[in-house]
Amino acid sequence: MKHLFLFDVDGVLVEARGYLRALQDTVAHFARRMGMGDPALTEEEVRAGEAHGLTSEWDSAPAYILTLLIERLCREPSLVLPSRWDDALDVLAARPLELPHPDYLALVARVGARRRDFKETSHAVRAVLWDDAQALPLAQREAVGAILDELLADTHSFDRAPVTQYFQHLAIGSEGVEQTYGIAPHFEVRPYLLDYDVADLSPENVARLRDAADAAASAGRIYPVIYTARPSLPPNGITAPANGYSPEAELAQTLVGLEGWPLIGLGRLQWLAARCSGQTAQIVKPSPVQALAAIGAAVGPETVALEAAWTFHETGELRGPLASLGTTTVRIFEDTVGGMRGVRGAVELLQAAGADIRWQPYGITPPMGAKAEAMAAQGIPTYRSVNEAVMAALKDVIC
């Protein structure tokens, strides 16, 4: 039997303090630019957002910022607001008004409830905020509609998403922005991912996993792969222009000491979408396409696994490593229900196609809080740390 170990990055392999701090500082920056003081976004609110499907800061940052905007306008219905974001910031800055702390928990719960209606999380955010904007006078509502489109239409496009641009400066640093996106940075900053991230997987368990990956099948061999929505480089072996491929997943891989493991991150999906005329946002987790690619990449080349995942999802034809899995258990280490859902969906699709495959989830979350509640609602066993979960999984495999 093959044992595939699929590891998420943020909240599992890495304590993502860099992304958290960059998200908080991004929201604070735009709050100050709107003259609203600093209604600090708490870690509890961020984790609740993740539990409700706001797992990408490129989606959640504009959601929090635009909530502030709408609440600000509700307090001054006579304010004439331009329909361009930069111009609106200037107008708001000239009329400062500090706000009480917004109900971000209610916001993310409403977004979570609407996500099933949309293929992209940012579009669910827009729908929720547009509902809120109905309380505004017509002129303000029209301006807000244009700003919602500007900030949320394509949050995963650096060129088109102003909030994403600012966040990326903080996350990968000014030099990283220049190398990744080919532009002069807007300001100088060190990468938060280097200054604030912490490796969660212990060196001892890194060694145990490497030993198990190198072992003979009879001794309990595992097939590891990193499965993350973090931006990444294109697949191994592909020579592509660097522009737009941000090596954030690879930074975490190096931090933890897992160089050489297959990795299915956002850059791999960008490459696949461009090759197959698809949209990246529609194949990233919780889509089963990314999970299918990760399952294939655990036992075969990344490029072949990616193409096989696309073909299977589009046509139902099993090809490449997905066609020769044999008896397989997919063990997924995740901190969000959305990521779990992608793997479960992939396994169910493979089962329906006749594959002898099953899944075993390991939820990584504190014992209390929104994430733990979401996991419990799905019947997913939880562990306080990835180290505890890895030891449990290795015991199952080796014994």
N, C-alpha and C positions, 0 to 999 in steps of 0.2 A: 504494500500500500504506500502511496505517496502522501506525505504530509506537507501541505503548502502553508507556510507561515507568511501572512500578509500583514505588514505593519504600516499603520498610519504614522505620520510624523508628529504634527503638532498635538500636544496633549498625550502623546504616547511615547515616542522615542525622545522627544524634546519637550521640555517645559518652555512653551513659546512665549517667554516674557518679552521678546523683541517685538513680535507682532502685536501683543497686547499693548505694550507701551506706545508703539507707533499708532495704533488705532486710537488710544486715549488722547495722544498728543495731536493727532489729526483733527479729531472732533473739537478739542480745546482751541486749536488754532482758528478754525472757521467760526467757532462761537465768538471768539474775541474779535474776529474780523467783522462779524455782524453786530458788534457792540453789545453782546449779551453776557458779558462776564465770562465765567468759567464754570458752567454746570457740569462738574467732573463726571465722566462716565466711569462707573465702578466695575471692578472685575466680576462681581456677581451678575451685573446686567449683561456684560459681554458673554459670560458662560451661559446665561439663560437664552441669549440670542442664538448661540451655537446649538443649544438643545432644540430650538425651534427651527433650525435649518439655515440660520444666517452664519454659515461656516466660513465664508470668504469676507475678509475685511473690505474688499472692493465693493461688496454689496452693502455691508452693514454700516460702514462709515457714512456714506451719503444718506442712509436711512435715518441715522441719529441726527445728522446735521439738518436735514430737511424737516424733521419733526420740530426742531428748534425754530426754523424759519416760519413754519405755519403757526406755531404757538405765538411767535412774536407778532405776526400780522393780525392774529385774532385780538390782540390788545391795542391795535391802532388801525381800525378798518379804513380810516381816511388816507393812510399812507399810500402814495403812488409808487408802485414798485416796477422797475424796468424788467423786461423779460429775458435779459441776458444775465448770467450768474455774476460775472465780474462787476457789471454795472449795479446789480442789486446789492452786492457787498458794499460798494461805495456809499450807496444811499443809506443803507442800514447803519453803517459805521458812523455816519454823520448824525444819527438820531439814536444814541445808545440807550438801551433799556435792559437791565438785568432781569432774568427770568428765574422763577423757582425751578427746582429740579424737575425735569420732565418725567413722565411715567413711561420710561423706556421698557419696563417689563410688560406693560400692556401692549406697547407697540409690537414687540417681537412675538408675543402670543398671537396677535392678529395677523402678522405676516405669516407665521407658521400655519395658521388656519387657511390662508389663501394660497399657499404654495402649490397645493395639488391642482390648482386651476391654471397654472402657468408652467411653461417649460424652463423659464429662467427666474431665479430668485429675485433679481432686480425688478422684474416686471410685476411680481407679487408685491414688492415694496411700493412700487408706483401706484398700484391699484389701491392699497391701503391708504397711502398719503393723499391720493386724489379724493377718496371718500372724505378725509378730514378737511380737504380744501373746499368742500361744498359749503362749509359754514362761512366762507369769506365772501365779500362783495364781488360782483362779477369781474370788475377790472383786475382786482388782486388775483382772483381765481384764474383768469386767463394768463397772467404773468407767471403764476406758480405752475400752471400746466406746462408752459414752455421751459421753465427751469427744471421741472421734474424730468422732462424729456432730455434736456442737456446733460443732467447728472446721472440718469439711470438707464438711458437707452442702450448703452454699451459699456458697462462698468469694467469689462475686461479688456478694453482697448485703451492703452496708455494715451494715445494721441487724442482720443475723444472724451476722456473722463477726467475732469479737473481734480476731483477729489482723489482718484486713483493716482494721479501724477504726484500729488503732495505726499500721499502715503508711501509711495514707492521710493521717494527721496529718503524718507526716514528708514524704511525697511532695509534697503540695499546700499544706502549711502550715495553721496553725490558722484563718486567715481563709478559706482555700479550703474547708476542711471546713464552716465555718459557711455559706458561700454555696452550696456544692454540695449539702449534705445537710440543711441547715436545723436544725442542732443547735448548742448551745453547745460549743465545742471542749473536749476533756478536758485539754489543756495548751497552752501557747503555744509556737509554733515557726515559723521561717521555712520556706518551701517548698524542699525539697532540689532540686527540678527547676530552680529558678532559681539556686541556690547552687552546684550541682555539675555540671550537664549542660554539654556542650561541643559546638558545631556541628562536624560532620565534613565536610560538603559545603562546599567552598571558595566564596567569593564569585565567583571567576572562573567556576567551573562552574555556579553558580546563574545567572549571566548567560548562559552558553552554552545552558543548558537553556531559559531564557526565550526566547532568540532562536530556538531550534529549534522551540519550541512556537508561536511567532508566524509562522514561515516558511510560504511556500506549499508545498503538498504536493510539488511537483516538486523543491523545494530540500531535502527531507528533513525534513518536518514531524513532530514528535512530539506525543503526547497524554499528558501526565503526570498521575499521580494518586498520592496517599499512601494506603498500604494497611497498616493497623496495628491491633494489638489494644489499643493504648492507649485508655483512656477518652477520650471526646470529647463535644462538643455534639451535638444532633440534626442532621439534614440541613439544608443551607442552605435558607432560605426557610420553615422550619417554626418556628412559635411554640409553644413547649412550656414547661411549668414547669421552672425550673432544677434543682429538686431531683433529685439522682441523676445529673445530667449533668456530669461533671467535665472541664474543658477542657484535659486534659493533652496530647492530640495537638496542639491548637491552640497550646499553649505552645511545643512543639517546632517547629511550622510557622513561628511568628514568629521564634524563635531563629535558624533557618536562613535566613530571608528568603524563604519560599515562600508568602506570603500570596496568597490567590486561587486556589490550586490546589484541585481537588476532593479530598476527604478521606473515606475510608471507615474510620472508627474504631469503637470499641465503642459510643459513643453512637448512631451511625447504626443499628447493629444492634439496640440496645435499642429504638429507635423502631420498627424493622421488626418485631421480635418482638411488641411490644405491638399493632401494627396487624394482624398476621397470626396472632395467637394461637399464637406459637411461643415457644421458649426461646432466650435470647440465647446461652447457652453452647454450644448445638448448631449455631449458624450462624457463629460466629467461627472464624477460621483455626485449624487446618488444614481446616475445612469448606470445600468449594468455594463455598458461598453467598457468603461475604465476597469471595472472589476474583471471582466472577461480578459482584457489585455493583461492585467496583473497575473491572473491565473496562468495564462499562456506563457508570460515572461518568466515565471518561476521555473519553468522547465524547458524553455526554448528561447531563441533570439528575440530581442525586443521588437525589432521591425516586423518579423514574421508574426509574432503574437499580436501586435497592434492590428495588422491587416486581417488576421484571422478573426479577431474580435469584431471588427467592422463587418466583415463578410457574414459571420454567423448572425449578428444582430439584424442585418438588413435582409438576408436571404434564408437563414436557417441552415445553411450549409456548414458543416464542421470541417475545418481545414487546419493545417499546421499543427502546433502543439495541442490545440483543443481537441483534435481528432484522435489523439493517442495518449490521453491522460491515464487510462487504466483506472483502477480503484483508487480514489483520491478523497482525502479529507482536507477541506480548506479551513484553516484556523486563522481567524481575522481578529487583529488587535486594534481596536478603534475606540475613540472617545465620543463619537456621535452616532445617533440612530440613523442619520442619513447615510453615512458611510457603510454602516452595517446593512442597510436596505439595499444598497447597490450590490454588495456581495451576495446577499440572499437571493436577489433577483437573478443574478448571473448563474448561481448554482441551480435555481429552479428551471431556468431556460435550458441549461445543460442536461438536467435530469429529464426534462420533457423530450430532449433529442436522443435519449437513450444512454447518456453517460452515467457511469457508476461513481457518483460524486455526492458528497454531503458537506455540510458546513458546521463549524463549531465557533461561536462568537465568544470573545473575551472583551467585555466592556471595561474600559479604564476610566474610572471616575471616583471622586470622593463618595463616601457612603450616603451622604445627604445632599440635597439640592436638586435643581431642575434636570440635570443630566442623568442623575441616578434614577429619578422618577420616570424619565422617558425610557431608560433602559428597562426598568422593572415592568413598565407597561407592555413591553415587547417580549418579556420573558427572557431577557438577556442576562446571564450571570455577570457580576461585576467584581472588579479587583481594584484595590487602592492604588496600585502602581503596575507599570509594565513588567517590572521585575517579578512581582508576585504572580502575574499571569503567565509569564514565560516559564517560570519554574513549574507551575501547574501543567502547562502544555507539554513541556519536555518530559515530565513524569508520565503523562498519558502515552506519549509516543514511544519512549524507551521501554516502558513496562508493557 
